[in-house]
Amino acid sequence: MKKIIFILLVFCHFTYGQNMKSSKSECAKNNSFSLSKVNMEIGTQNGSKEVSDLVLVRPLIDFLPDSGFLSNQPIDQLSDLIIGARVKNNSEEVAENVTLSVEITVEGTSIYDETINIGAITPGSSEYLFLPESFDGYLTGYDDITYTLNISVISDLIESDTENNHFSTTFSTSGNTFSRWLVNDYFVGSTNIPGAEPGDFIGVPFFFNHNDKIYGLRAFIKITNGDSHPVTFIPTVYQVGGNGEVFSSTGTEYDLGIDPEGSWYTFIFDDITGSDLCFGDGYTYYAGLIYYFTNGSITGDTIMFGADSSGSPHNYPKESIYHSSAEDIWYPLNCTPLIELLTSEIDDCVWTDISVDTEVIVSICPNPTTGQFNITGIENATIKVFNLLGRQVMQEKNAGEQTVLDLSGFENGVYFVQIESEGDVVTKKVVLSK
């Protein structure tokens, strides 16, 4: 199977346990754990240089809704891959005849060369441009291929600086693993967790269009104080059911002394030849690592998932999720660590769906709500409601089959409803819009 990875380059500093007003991330939090739309942005910092001309602010790669997911996308599951860019006019004149060009080459030979003209961009405005024809049909279909991607924009403006009109990078494919970006001219970032607590989880969401077999994952990890820390990692994949239920599959514990300079680590699941790790289409999975520290926490230090200290580029999907073991709360984030999910097609891999014996079917209606909402499908449950800062704002004990909660006294926004019943815990999102 040929695999392909695209990168989101962002900086995410995760401020867990510090200032709660900006708690959990300096990146904006995502409103949902689901992947109803996948939009991949590969960020550059051209836009931060406010020169008086046309700027290619951010190249874009967009998988159309439900067509596939993000960084660890197998080539044979790829569909409707659209390439484009965000372009801004920083000048005081109208940029006429704005044209975006995208060319992809293999060993110097062009295999994809498309342009789009959008006419004009007014001063101070920006436009998102996407080429009308998708790229996935142009993939060569061979292993170990390196592609060079060049994106450029021109207009009728007389420009003082044309260097910020271009973006160039490379990506590669392989028959048995995921690829990642090899070269990038701009900045990269990582997910940094100061004072990480034992039992916390950090992971990346994946969506499969076809059944597939998960056999492991890779991650780039370091601890920023320069010392080697013994850490126990448990590779874990959380499966989000159709009603928002969360189930997990875990692998073998790995005791590692983390390289203070950062390094790639590979984690293999036990059940490589069995069926437990056969995951089906149409579901969201969060693949990542639960971690424990030999000496408790590493307060004062920072565990880093992502780029190394020199800024070497790695893949960054647009969405990730963090689970606090102490609070038992899931936090969606708009940035992510570097994690590559390893999959392989195995002929006898038959997906059998979520076990109905353990699935908790919970319904929240209406959602979004103007205040009151009903929770059904529970019995003798404890319900806790948290805001986006992780603060508990409401609790209901011994909740029955038909429970009504009222958030009308709180500010509009996103809230997480945690329901615990007979040992099962379900966390669902509620949107309050009065």
C-alpha positions as CSV (number, residue, x, y, z in Angstrom):
1,M,0.0,0.0,0.0
2,K,1.3,3.4,-0.9
3,K,1.0,6.1,1.7
4,I,1.1,9.9,1.7
5,I,1.4,12.5,4.4
6,F,0.8,16.2,4.2
7,I,1.8,18.6,6.9
8,L,0.2,21.4,8.8
9,L,2.9,23.7,10.1
10,V,1.7,25.5,13.2
11,F,3.0,26.4,16.6
12,C,1.0,25.1,19.6
13,H,2.1,25.7,23.1
14,F,-0.1,23.7,25.4
15,T,-0.3,25.5,28.8
16,Y,-1.9,22.7,30.9
17,G,-1.9,23.5,34.6
18,Q,-1.0,27.1,34.2
19,N,-3.2,30.2,33.6
20,M,-6.7,28.8,33.3
21,K,-8.0,31.8,31.5
22,S,-5.8,30.8,28.5
23,S,-5.8,27.2,29.7
24,K,-5.1,24.1,27.6
25,S,-3.7,25.8,24.5
26,E,-2.7,29.1,23.0
27,C,-4.2,27.8,19.8
28,A,-7.9,28.3,19.4
29,K,-9.9,25.2,20.5
30,N,-11.9,23.2,18.0
31,N,-15.6,23.0,18.7
32,S,-16.0,19.4,17.9
33,F,-14.2,16.0,18.1
34,S,-15.8,15.0,14.8
35,L,-14.3,15.4,11.4
36,S,-17.3,16.6,9.3
37,K,-15.0,18.7,7.2
38,V,-11.3,18.3,6.7
39,N,-9.3,21.4,5.7
40,M,-5.6,21.2,5.7
41,E,-3.6,24.4,5.9
42,I,0.2,24.4,5.5
43,G,1.3,27.6,7.1
44,T,4.0,30.0,6.1
45,Q,5.0,33.2,7.7
46,N,5.1,35.3,4.5
47,G,2.1,37.2,5.7
48,S,3.9,38.5,8.7
49,K,6.2,40.5,6.5
50,E,4.0,43.5,5.7
51,V,5.5,44.5,2.4
52,S,3.5,46.6,0.0
53,D,2.6,44.1,-2.6
54,L,0.9,40.8,-3.3
55,V,1.8,38.0,-0.8
56,L,1.2,34.2,-0.9
57,V,0.2,34.1,2.8
58,R,-0.6,30.4,3.2
59,P,-0.6,27.4,0.8
60,L,-3.7,25.2,1.2
61,I,-4.5,21.6,0.7
62,D,-8.1,20.6,1.1
63,F,-9.6,17.2,1.2
64,L,-13.3,17.8,0.4
65,P,-15.8,16.8,3.0
66,D,-15.8,13.0,3.9
67,S,-13.1,12.3,1.2
68,G,-10.3,11.3,3.5
69,F,-8.2,12.6,6.4
70,L,-5.2,14.7,6.8
71,S,-1.6,13.8,7.5
72,N,-1.6,10.0,7.3
73,Q,-3.6,9.5,4.2
74,P,-3.0,6.2,2.2
75,I,-2.8,7.0,-1.5
76,D,-5.5,4.4,-2.4
77,Q,-7.9,6.2,-0.1
78,L,-7.1,9.6,-1.4
79,S,-9.9,11.4,-3.3
80,D,-10.6,15.0,-4.4
81,L,-7.4,16.5,-3.2
82,I,-7.5,20.2,-4.1
83,I,-4.4,22.5,-3.9
84,G,-4.6,26.3,-3.5
85,A,-3.5,29.2,-1.5
86,R,-4.5,32.2,0.5
87,V,-3.3,35.4,-1.2
88,K,-3.3,38.9,0.3
89,N,-2.9,42.3,-1.3
90,N,-0.8,44.4,1.0
91,S,-0.5,47.3,-1.4
92,E,-2.5,50.4,-1.7
93,E,-3.6,49.6,-5.2
94,V,-6.0,47.0,-6.6
95,A,-4.2,43.9,-7.7
96,E,-5.6,43.1,-11.2
97,N,-5.4,39.8,-13.1
98,V,-4.4,37.8,-10.1
99,T,-3.3,34.3,-11.2
100,L,-2.4,31.3,-9.0
101,S,-0.2,28.6,-10.5
102,V,0.5,25.1,-9.1
103,E,3.1,22.8,-10.5
104,I,4.2,19.3,-9.2
105,T,7.2,17.6,-10.6
106,V,8.9,14.2,-10.3
107,E,12.7,14.3,-10.9
108,G,12.3,17.5,-12.9
109,T,9.4,16.3,-15.0
110,S,6.2,18.1,-14.6
111,I,3.2,15.9,-13.9
112,Y,0.7,18.6,-12.9
113,D,0.6,22.2,-14.0
114,E,-2.6,24.1,-13.4
115,T,-3.5,27.8,-13.1
116,I,-6.6,29.8,-12.0
117,N,-7.3,33.5,-12.5
118,I,-9.6,35.3,-10.0
119,G,-9.5,38.8,-11.5
120,A,-8.8,41.4,-8.8
121,I,-8.1,41.7,-5.1
122,T,-8.7,45.1,-3.4
123,P,-6.1,46.7,-1.1
124,G,-5.9,45.0,2.3
125,S,-8.1,42.1,1.2
126,S,-7.2,38.4,0.9
127,E,-8.7,35.6,-1.2
128,Y,-8.7,31.8,-0.9
129,L,-7.9,30.3,-4.3
130,F,-8.3,26.6,-5.1
131,L,-7.6,24.9,-8.4
132,P,-10.7,23.3,-10.0
133,E,-9.0,20.0,-10.8
134,S,-7.9,17.7,-8.0
135,F,-4.3,16.3,-7.9
136,D,-4.9,12.7,-6.7
137,G,-5.5,11.5,-10.3
138,Y,-1.9,12.6,-11.1
139,L,-0.1,10.4,-8.5
140,T,2.3,8.2,-10.4
141,G,1.4,5.0,-8.5
142,Y,5.0,3.9,-7.9
143,D,6.8,3.4,-4.6
144,D,9.5,5.6,-3.3
145,I,8.6,8.7,-5.3
146,T,9.5,12.2,-4.3
147,Y,7.2,15.0,-5.5
148,T,8.2,18.7,-5.6
149,L,5.3,21.1,-5.1
150,N,5.6,24.7,-6.3
151,I,2.9,27.3,-5.8
152,S,3.1,30.9,-7.1
153,V,0.9,33.9,-7.5
154,I,1.3,36.9,-9.9
155,S,-0.7,40.0,-10.8
156,D,-0.4,43.2,-12.7
157,L,1.1,45.0,-9.7
158,I,4.6,46.3,-9.9
159,E,6.1,44.6,-6.9
160,S,9.1,45.5,-4.7
161,D,9.5,41.9,-3.4
162,T,8.6,38.8,-5.4
163,E,10.1,36.3,-3.0
164,N,6.9,36.2,-1.0
165,N,4.9,35.2,-4.1
166,H,6.2,31.6,-4.0
167,F,6.0,28.5,-1.9
168,S,8.0,25.3,-2.5
169,T,8.3,22.0,-0.7
170,T,8.6,18.3,-1.3
171,F,6.7,15.2,-0.2
172,S,7.3,11.5,-0.9
173,T,5.4,8.2,-1.0
174,S,6.3,4.7,0.0
175,G,4.8,1.3,-0.4
176,N,5.0,0.3,3.3
177,T,4.9,3.4,5.5
178,F,3.7,6.9,5.6
179,S,5.7,9.7,4.0
180,R,6.2,13.2,5.4
181,W,7.5,16.5,4.2
182,L,11.2,16.5,3.4
183,V,11.9,20.2,2.8
184,N,10.1,23.3,3.9
185,D,11.4,26.9,3.6
186,Y,9.3,28.2,6.5
187,F,8.7,27.7,10.1
188,V,7.4,24.7,12.0
189,G,6.1,24.1,15.5
190,S,5.1,21.5,18.0
191,T,2.8,20.7,20.8
192,N,4.5,21.5,24.1
193,I,3.0,20.3,27.4
194,P,4.6,22.0,30.5
195,G,4.1,20.0,33.7
196,A,2.6,17.0,32.0
197,E,0.9,14.6,34.4
198,P,1.1,10.8,34.5
199,G,-1.7,9.2,32.5
200,D,-2.3,12.1,30.1
201,F,-3.0,11.3,26.5
202,I,-2.1,13.3,23.3
203,G,-3.3,12.1,20.0
204,V,-4.3,12.9,16.4
205,P,-7.6,12.1,14.7
206,F,-7.9,9.9,11.6
207,F,-10.8,9.1,9.4
208,F,-10.9,6.1,7.1
209,N,-12.9,5.7,3.9
210,H,-12.1,2.0,3.8
211,N,-11.4,-0.7,6.3
212,D,-7.8,-0.9,7.3
213,K,-5.4,-2.6,9.7
214,I,-3.5,-0.5,12.2
215,Y,-0.2,-2.0,13.2
216,G,1.6,0.8,15.0
217,L,2.4,4.5,15.2
218,R,5.5,6.8,15.1
219,A,6.1,10.0,17.1
220,F,8.8,12.6,17.4
221,I,9.3,13.2,21.2
222,K,11.7,15.2,23.3
223,I,11.8,16.8,26.8
224,T,13.0,20.4,26.7
225,N,15.2,20.7,29.9
226,G,18.0,18.7,28.2
227,D,18.0,15.7,30.6
228,S,17.1,12.2,29.6
229,H,13.8,11.2,31.3
230,P,12.6,7.6,31.6
231,V,9.0,7.6,30.4
232,T,6.5,4.8,29.9
233,F,4.4,5.2,26.8
234,I,1.3,3.2,25.9
235,P,0.2,3.4,22.2
236,T,-3.5,3.9,22.2
237,V,-6.2,4.3,19.6
238,Y,-9.6,5.8,20.8
239,Q,-12.6,5.0,18.6
240,V,-15.4,7.5,18.5
241,G,-18.7,5.9,17.8
242,G,-21.6,7.2,15.8
243,N,-23.2,8.7,18.9
244,G,-20.0,10.2,20.3
245,E,-19.1,7.2,22.4
246,V,-15.4,6.6,23.0
247,F,-13.7,3.1,23.1
248,S,-10.0,2.3,23.1
249,S,-7.5,-0.2,22.0
250,T,-4.1,-0.2,23.7
251,G,-0.7,-1.8,22.8
252,T,2.3,-2.9,24.8
253,E,3.9,-0.5,27.3
254,Y,7.2,0.9,26.2
255,D,9.8,2.1,28.7
256,L,12.1,4.7,27.0
257,G,14.8,7.1,28.0
258,I,13.8,10.1,25.9
259,D,16.7,11.6,23.9
260,P,17.2,15.1,25.2
261,E,17.7,16.2,21.6
262,G,14.5,14.6,20.5
263,S,14.1,11.5,18.3
264,W,11.6,9.4,16.4
265,Y,10.1,6.5,18.3
266,T,8.0,3.6,16.8
267,F,5.3,1.9,18.8
268,I,4.0,-1.5,17.6
269,F,0.6,-2.9,18.7
270,D,0.5,-6.5,19.9
271,D,-2.3,-7.9,17.7
272,I,-0.6,-7.5,14.4
273,T,-2.0,-10.6,12.8
274,G,-5.4,-10.7,14.6
275,S,-8.5,-8.8,14.1
276,D,-8.6,-6.4,17.1
277,L,-6.9,-3.6,15.2
278,C,-9.0,-3.9,12.1
279,F,-10.7,-0.5,11.9
280,G,-13.7,0.3,9.8
281,D,-14.7,3.0,7.4
282,G,-16.9,5.9,8.4
283,Y,-15.4,6.3,12.0
284,T,-13.1,8.7,13.6
285,Y,-10.0,7.4,15.5
286,Y,-7.7,9.2,17.8
287,A,-4.2,7.6,17.7
288,G,-1.7,8.7,20.2
289,L,0.2,8.0,23.4
290,I,-0.7,7.7,27.1
291,Y,2.5,8.5,29.1
292,Y,3.7,8.0,32.6
293,F,6.9,9.3,34.3
294,T,9.1,7.2,36.6
295,N,9.4,10.1,39.0
296,G,5.8,11.3,38.9
297,S,5.3,14.5,36.9
298,I,7.9,16.5,35.1
299,T,6.7,19.9,36.5
300,G,9.0,22.6,35.3
301,D,10.0,20.6,32.3
302,T,8.1,20.4,29.0
303,I,7.4,17.3,27.0
304,M,7.4,18.1,23.3
305,F,5.6,16.2,20.5
306,G,6.6,17.5,17.1
307,A,9.6,19.4,15.7
308,D,13.0,19.1,17.2
309,S,14.8,22.2,18.6
310,S,16.4,23.0,15.2
311,G,13.0,23.3,13.6
312,S,13.1,20.2,11.4
313,P,9.7,20.0,9.6
314,H,7.2,17.3,10.3
315,N,3.5,16.7,9.7
316,Y,0.9,18.7,11.5
317,P,-2.8,18.0,11.0
318,K,-5.2,20.7,11.9
319,E,-6.9,19.0,14.7
320,S,-5.8,17.0,17.8
321,I,-7.1,16.0,21.1
322,Y,-5.7,16.0,24.7
323,H,-7.1,13.9,27.6
324,S,-6.3,15.0,31.2
325,S,-6.2,12.0,33.4
326,A,-6.6,14.0,36.6
327,E,-9.8,15.8,35.4
328,D,-10.9,13.0,33.0
329,I,-11.8,15.6,30.4
330,W,-11.2,15.6,26.6
331,Y,-9.9,18.8,25.1
332,P,-10.0,19.3,21.3
333,L,-7.3,21.6,19.9
334,N,-6.7,23.3,16.6
335,C,-3.1,22.2,16.5
336,T,-1.4,18.9,17.0
337,P,1.7,16.8,17.8
338,L,3.5,14.8,15.3
339,I,2.1,11.3,15.2
340,E,2.1,9.0,12.2
341,L,-0.4,6.2,12.2
342,L,0.9,3.0,10.5
343,T,-1.5,0.8,8.6
344,S,-1.3,-2.1,6.2
345,E,-3.9,-4.1,4.2
346,I,-4.2,-7.6,5.4
347,D,-6.5,-10.0,3.5
348,D,-8.1,-11.6,6.6
349,C,-8.7,-8.2,8.3
350,V,-12.5,-8.1,8.8
351,W,-13.9,-5.3,10.7
352,T,-16.8,-6.2,13.1
353,D,-18.1,-2.8,14.2
354,I,-18.2,-1.6,17.8
355,S,-19.3,-4.2,20.3
356,V,-23.0,-3.6,21.1
357,D,-22.4,-5.2,24.6
358,T,-20.4,-2.2,25.7
359,E,-21.7,0.6,23.6
360,V,-23.6,3.3,25.6
361,I,-26.2,5.0,23.4
362,V,-26.7,8.5,24.7
363,S,-28.8,11.2,23.0
364,I,-28.7,14.9,23.7
365,C,-31.5,17.0,22.2
366,P,-31.8,19.7,21.1
367,N,-28.2,20.4,20.3
368,P,-27.4,23.3,19.7
369,T,-29.6,24.5,22.5
370,T,-30.9,27.8,23.7
371,G,-30.7,26.6,27.3
372,Q,-32.6,23.4,28.2
373,F,-31.7,20.1,26.7
374,N,-32.7,16.5,27.3
375,I,-30.4,13.5,27.9
376,T,-31.8,10.1,27.2
377,G,-30.4,6.6,27.2
378,I,-28.9,6.7,30.7
379,E,-29.7,5.1,34.1
380,N,-28.3,6.0,37.6
381,A,-25.7,8.2,36.0
382,T,-23.5,11.1,37.2
383,I,-23.5,14.0,34.7
384,K,-20.9,16.8,34.8
385,V,-20.8,19.8,32.5
386,F,-17.5,21.6,31.7
387,N,-16.8,24.8,29.8
388,L,-14.0,25.2,27.3
389,L,-11.6,26.2,30.0
390,G,-12.1,22.8,31.7
391,R,-14.1,24.3,34.6
392,Q,-17.0,22.2,35.9
393,V,-20.1,24.4,35.8
394,M,-22.8,21.8,36.6
395,Q,-23.3,18.4,38.1
396,E,-26.3,16.0,38.3
397,K,-26.2,12.8,40.3
398,N,-28.4,9.7,40.0
399,A,-29.7,11.0,36.7
400,G,-32.4,8.8,35.1
401,E,-33.7,7.8,31.7
402,Q,-35.0,11.3,30.9
403,T,-32.9,14.1,32.4
404,V,-33.3,17.8,31.6
405,L,-30.4,20.2,32.1
406,D,-30.5,24.0,31.7
407,L,-27.5,26.1,30.6
408,S,-29.5,29.3,30.0
409,G,-27.7,31.0,32.9
410,F,-24.3,30.6,31.2
411,E,-22.6,32.4,28.3
412,N,-23.0,31.2,24.8
413,G,-20.4,28.7,23.6
414,V,-19.3,25.1,23.6
415,Y,-19.7,22.9,26.7
416,F,-18.7,19.3,27.3
417,V,-21.2,16.9,29.0
418,Q,-19.5,14.0,30.7
419,I,-21.8,11.1,31.6
420,E,-20.7,8.2,33.8
421,S,-23.0,5.2,34.2
422,E,-22.1,1.7,35.3
423,G,-18.4,2.2,34.7
424,D,-18.8,3.6,31.2
425,V,-17.9,7.3,30.6
426,V,-19.2,9.2,27.6
427,T,-18.2,12.8,26.7
428,K,-20.4,14.8,24.3
429,K,-20.3,18.3,23.1
430,V,-23.2,20.7,23.5
431,V,-23.4,24.1,21.8
432,L,-25.3,26.9,23.7
433,S,-26.7,29.6,21.4
434,K,-29.3,31.8,23.0
